Amino acid sequence: MVNTEELIDSRELASILGLSHSNSVSLYQRRYADMPRPVVDLGNGRPRLWLRNEILDWLDHRK
């Protein structure tokens, strides 16, 4: 089961990645094929959620 406190939206993900706009997250995903995918994706224009730990682990491995 997923702890809901571990879920982040595109706005928070953009902040973690150092991006100025949450819209840039989609571009980032296309650029980095190994970036973790959302665990919740409700479709175009709808919320997407990622697991914070997956993103942080991915960033650590990219350094």
PyMOL commands that set and color helices and strands:
alter all, ss='L'
color gray80, all
select helices_A, chain A and resi 4-6+10-17+24-31+52-62
alter helices_A, ss='H'
color red, helices_A
select strands_A, chain A and resi 7-8+40-41+48-51
alter strands_A, ss='S'
color yellow, strands_A
deselect
rebuild
show_as cartoon
